[in-house]
Amino acid sequence: MANNKNAKDALYITPVGTVSYDEYVRIPYEKGRHADETAVVGAYGKGQEIGVGAYNTEDPLFFRVSVVGRPGCTVFPTDGAKRYYVQCLRASLKCYPIEIESYSVVHNGAFFVIASYDQAPVSYRRYFDLVNSTYAKYFNETFGYSGFAFRSKLYVKRLKEVDDVAAQIVYADKQPAARGMHNARNYLFCSSGEPDATALTSRSAFVRAFGKQGVSVLNNAYRNAHSDRGSIVDLLNVGLLNRERLDDVIENTLVDYGCYTKKAIPNNLMHRIIALVSENSGAPFDKICSKLAIPKAQRGELLAKVMGELTIGLKHSFDASYKLCNAFVPDKRALAVDVVIEIFDRLGYSVDKIFAMLGFAYCAVIDGQCVYYNDELLVQIILKLAETRGMLVEGAIAKLGIIDTFEDPARKAYVAKLCRSRIGSVS
């Protein structure tokens, strides 16, 4: 924190940020957001206020919240990434009635104690949704990933008693020290080490709720943490963030979709449920199917649907989805064809846009001329679509949005010729 570190009696309680509250003027929900529902993030200099969204209660509720990177992914790989996440935390505060009492950002997660001035305590979930979606956009663009950067589940514990709140404030703050990453006072991305000029945390809610007694309890908790390293609990070691068992992930996902047993899953939801279970557990596709008692004969068609859902709903490329599913298929190109047709059936997009979603090259204009890539794959897609829909090749070409352009005025005829030659070679 940014307190007077030479004082002995009040080392850890002085609020480190100026928190602005307005009980009467409601801040618009859209304030501080881009059109794509991510937060407006910028650099923050000396004296920058911590804005807090309008609140509807005088009595704060306290929560310990932990955010975890998805399996197999280091979500904060650099200091720049950690710094950007802290900026996301700050920028999003103006949208919700949230105050951060304590935090630390480590390599693959972040730990918080937050206060919510919300009678119906849903604001903290919306707050972290905004923070994490904003950071995920930066993370994917910067480090070449796709999909979610974090597990969809927040690890949350409601805190009520002053002793519990104080202890969790210390635990969250000391996570870098618990991992041996840094001395917390020299670590920029936690409440103890954050610079004075850009301090993110405040203890206004803590003082409001617990008064002088809280001050004394919190100071004692920090002193004990410094004198007894064993009290600096590593939250990973107490089971909070251990990877959930696959059965638990499946059960939680089913409940989210209103399905309370595996036998109650409608066919039109199966691919969505498997996609979310795969994303949140990192388990292979075949293992998930076995848990859900899906016959092997049905898994080939289902895999294409799941990969289509991973692309549409979770923004994965084809290769990222294939790696995540970890499913063995004898013909990866044939699977790509099925995934393109699945996305086409669901969205009706033109094939060039679907290729872009999947990370496939389509064409480039070089010196005024179109250069096409993956035409062999395109031909296979057209032929399968024509065969399964009972239409002519020209009809399939039109359905997929392949058109003549100024740079290539004979594109449709050329693609039809490729398809006819393929049909002739097969017959």
Helices and strands as residue ranges (DSSP letters): E 19-20, E 50-51, E 61-68, H 79-93, E 98-106, E 109-116, H 123-143, E 155-159, H 162-173, H 175-178, G 184-186, G 196-198, H 204-227, G 229-231, G 235-238, H 246-256, G 262-264, H 267-281, H 285-291, G 296-298, H 299-312, H 318-325, H 332-347, H 351-358, E 363-366, E 369-372, H 375-389, H 393-399, H 411-426
